[in-house]
Amino acid sequence: MSKQYPNLMKPLKVTERLTLKNRLSVAPTGSFFLMYGEKGDYTFNMMDYLCERALGGFGLIMRTEKVPGPLLFPRWTN
């Protein structure tokens, strides 16, 4: 790697139990219609998308937008 970024490919210890293999990350991206099913669950397209990013060597992959709703927070219901 470049001398300009000597730590980029070095592991990063986030917590005592979590160490990333490098400092590369992928921000949340994607299309809601391609990634989620009718019930808001992940589709195979979404899983394939995330797997391809992981195979690319990124240390951290943030998932796409997922709006919390009544299933996660029951007291939000009217």
C-alpha positions in Angstrom: 0.0 0.0 0.0 1.1 3.6 -0.4 3.5 5.2 2.0 0.9 7.9 2.4 -1.5 5.5 4.2 0.6 3.0 6.1 -2.1 1.8 8.5 -4.9 1.3 5.9 -4.4 -2.5 5.5 -3.5 -3.1 9.2 -6.1 -4.7 11.6 -8.2 -2.3 13.7 -9.2 -3.3 17.2 -12.7 -1.8 17.8 -13.6 -3.6 21.0 -12.1 -6.4 23.1 -14.0 -8.9 21.0 -14.1 -7.2 17.6 -11.1 -6.6 15.4 -11.5 -5.6 11.7 -9.0 -7.2 9.3 -8.3 -3.8 7.7 -9.6 -0.2 7.8 -11.5 -0.3 4.5 -15.3 0.1 4.8 -18.3 0.2 2.5 -21.0 2.8 3.2 -24.7 1.7 3.0 -25.7 1.6 -0.6 -28.4 -0.1 -2.7 -31.9 0.1 -3.9 -34.8 -0.6 -1.4 -36.8 -2.4 -4.1 -34.0 -4.8 -5.1 -32.9 -5.5 -1.5 -36.0 -6.2 0.5 -39.0 -8.4 0.1 -42.6 -7.5 0.7 -42.3 -8.0 4.4 -39.1 -6.0 4.8 -36.9 -9.1 4.9 -33.7 -9.5 3.0 -33.8 -11.0 -0.5 -31.2 -13.3 -2.1 -30.2 -10.2 -4.2 -29.3 -8.4 -0.9 -27.4 -11.4 0.4 -25.5 -11.8 -2.9 -24.7 -8.1 -2.9 -23.2 -8.1 0.7 -21.3 -11.3 0.0 -19.7 -9.8 -3.1 -18.6 -6.8 -1.0 -17.1 -9.1 1.6 -15.2 -11.1 -1.0 -13.7 -7.8 -2.2 -11.7 -7.6 1.0 -13.5 -4.8 3.0 -13.0 -4.9 6.7 -16.4 -3.4 7.5 -19.6 -3.5 5.5 -22.5 -1.4 6.7 -25.9 -2.7 5.6 -28.4 -0.6 3.7 -31.2 1.5 5.2 -33.4 -0.6 7.5 -36.2 1.3 9.2 -37.1 0.1 12.7 -40.7 -0.6 13.0 -43.3 -2.2 15.4 -41.7 -5.7 15.2 -38.5 -4.3 16.7 -40.1 -1.7 18.9 -43.7 -2.8 19.9 -44.4 0.3 21.9 -44.1 2.5 18.7 -47.5 1.1 17.6 -50.6 3.3 18.2 
